[in-house]
Amino acid sequence: MDTVKTQYDREGFGLARHVLDAELIAEASAHIDWLLARNPKLRAEQLGHNLMTQDAFWVRLISDDRLLDVAQQFIGPDIALFASHYISKPAFSGQAVLWHQDGSYWPLEPMEVVTLWLAVDDSTSENGCMRVIPRTHTMEIKPHHAREDQPNVLQSSIDDALVDESKAVDIILKAGDVSIHHPNVIHGSNANTSPRRRAGLTIRYIPTSTRIVTESPWPSCFLLRGRAVPGINTYQPRPAYDPATSMAFRGCETW
């Protein structure tokens, strides 16, 4: 039977089931509502890493050992966070994510990074689950272009001529499951026209040897496991729990 890593190496994505418990997933779901209440001008698909620097629950979630154990299979034991982003598609009106390669957007050198996509809700074909074109992770990063012809989360996409939609695979997940994908693999998701929300958290882990080539300190650059490489990145201090900047969560009094 394939391991998650074997599937990832062959197809450009892998699946890990039952990674997080229901109680933590319920807290993540509540966290989305908490963030939206604090940021009423943002769409639910746009809760990005710039919001997390002082958010103790967010850092607690992305640093959970069960997630880091998955990431370690792909990038080794010295793990940092590059970015994290809730894409929460509201019922009936959740926007599509057009076909793209993640690595086209990221200021990383080298492009050694793995994405874990944590299902906060059950993610199905009906509510706009992720779709992947298997084995496109062997393709080089291609130019992406602005797209305003339809509402979409990234407002851009790869050239449609590079995408064979007949090969697309729907990534069906239960809440608490994780999909793992390569920065080059072509993927996207349809709009959510169903009566059920579809929320997930993207978590971009890098080995500490990968440099974030942009502003320093990067707002979501946290050392999560192992050792830093001197001179590569400047890491944010882990935020202490403060009710002014974080939702209350299980164990927050000792965080």
N, C-alpha and C positions, 0 to 999 in steps of 0.2 A: 504493500500500500504506500502511496505517495506520502512523504512528509510535507509539511507546509513549505519548507525551504525547497524541496524538490519541485513542487508545483510552481513555486515562484520562479525558480531558475528556468523552467521550461516555458511557462505561459506568461510570465511578467506580473502575475498576481497569485496570492494564496489566501486560504481561509483558515481561521482559527476559531473554533466554536466554544461558547460558554467561558469566555475569558474573565469577565467581571460578574460579580454577584448582583442580584436584583436590587438590593438596598442601595448600592452605590450607583447603579443605573438610574434609580428613582431620584437620587440626589442630583445627578447630571441633568435629568429632565427638568427638575425644579430650578436648576441653575440657569437653564435657557430662559425660563420665565422671569427669573430674577434679573438677568442681564437685559432683557427686553424692557422691563419696567424702568430700569435705570438709563436706558438708551432708546427712548421712544422714537427717535428719528431714524433709527437703523431698521432695515428689513431683517427679518429673522434669518435669512441666508447669509448675513454679513456680520456675524459676531466674530471678529478676528483677533489675532494675537496682540494687537495694540491695546486691547482691553485687559490683558492678563497679568501685567507686571506686578501689580499689588494684590492680585486675586488669589488668596491662599487656597480656596477650594480648587480652582483651575489647576494650580501647580500640584496640589495633592493628587488630583485625578491623573494628570499626565505622567506623574512620577510613580504611580502604583507599580509595585514590583511585578505584578502579573503582566502588565504591558511591557515593562522593560525586559522581562524574560523573553517575550516574543521578539522584540526589537533586536536583542542581543544575538539572535540566530542569524541576523542579516548584516549587522554592522560591528559586531564585536562587543567587548565588555566595557569600553570607555564611551559613555553615551551622553550626548547633550541634546537639548531641544533647539530646533530651529524655529518652528512655528506651529501654531494650533489654531483651529478655526471651526466653529460650529456652523454647519450648513443645515438649517432647520427650515424645511419646506412646509409652509402652512397648508392645511387642508384647502383644496379647491384652487389655490392661487400660488402654490410654490413654483418658483422659477426653475427652468431647465439649466443644466450645465452643459454647454456645447462641447463637442469633441475637442480634446486638448491633450498635451503632454505637460505634466507639472513642471518638469525641469526647465521649460522655456521661460518660466516666470521667476526663477530663483537665483539670487546672487551667491552661489556656492562654488567654491573651488577646493578640491575637485567635486564633481557632482556625485558624491557618495552620501546617499540619504535614503531612508526608507519611510514610507507613509503607512501608518496604521489608521484605518477608518473604523472608528468605534460606533456600532449601532446603538443609539439611545432609544430609538423606536424599532419595532419590526420594520424591515425595509423590503419592499415587494415591488413587483413589476407595476402594480396598480398605483402605488404612491410615489413612484419616481426613484427607484433604487439605482445604484450605480450600474453602469454598463461598461464592459471592457472589450476591446478588440484583442484577443489573445495573441501572444507572440510578437506584438509590435514593439516590445521593449528592446528588440534588437535594432530598431530603426534609430538613426541619429535624431537629435532634437531639430525640429523643423520650424520655420517662421510661423508665427501666429498673427492673426489680423483682427482688427477691431470689428465687432459685429453689433449693429444696432437695429437689425431688421426684425428682431424679436426679443422680448425680455429674456435676459439670461444672466446668471450670477457673475460670470467672469467678464462679460462684455467683450469677449473675443473668442476665437477658435482657430484650430488648425485648418488648413485648406481641405475642403470637403473631398477633393479628388484623391486625397491620401487615405481616406477612410472607406473600408469595405464593411458597410453596416450589416451585410448578410452574415458576417462572422461574429457579430456582437453577442456577448454572454451577459445575462442579467445576474447580478450578484445579490442573491436572496439571503438576508440575514435576520436572525432573531436578535432582540435587544440583548446586549451583552456579548454578542459575537464581534469578531474583528476581521476585516479584510486587510490584506497587506499588498501594496503595489509599488512597482518600480517607477522611478521618475520619468522614464521614457515611454511607458506604455500608454497607448491612446485609450482614453476613457471619457465618460460623460454621464449624463442622466437626463431623463425626460422631466417635463413639468409634472407637478403633482396636481391632478384634477380630481383626486379621490377625496372622500370625507375624512381621511385620517392623516394627521401630520406625519412627516418623515424627517426625523432629526438624526444627524450623525455628527461626530467630532473627528475632524482630521487632526492627526498628530504626526509631525515631521521630525523624525529623530535623525541625528547625524553622529558619526564618530567624532571624537574630540580632535581628530586630525583634519577635519573639514573646516575651512575658513568661511565665515559669513562676510562677504565682501560688500559692505555697505556701512551705514551709520553705526557707530559704536558708542555706548553699548546698545546692541539690538534689543528691543523691548521684551522679546520672549527667549532670549538666550540664557538657558539655565543648565548648569552641570548637574546631571541626574544620577550618574553611576560611574565609578571608576575614577580615572585621573585625567586632568586637563593636560593638553600639550602646551608648554610655555610659548607665549607670543602668538598664539593662533586666534583665540577669541577672548573677549571680556565678558565674564558671566555676571548675570544679575544675582543679587542675594535672594534667597528664598524668602518670600514674604511671610511674616508672622500673621496669624489670624487677627483681623480687626473688623468689627461689624460695619465700620464705615466703608470698607473696601472689599469685603468678601461676604458671601452668604454663609450663614451658620451651617455646619456639617458635622457628621459623626466624628468625634475626636478632635474637634476644632479647639477645645480648651487646652489641649496639650501640643498644638501645632506651632 
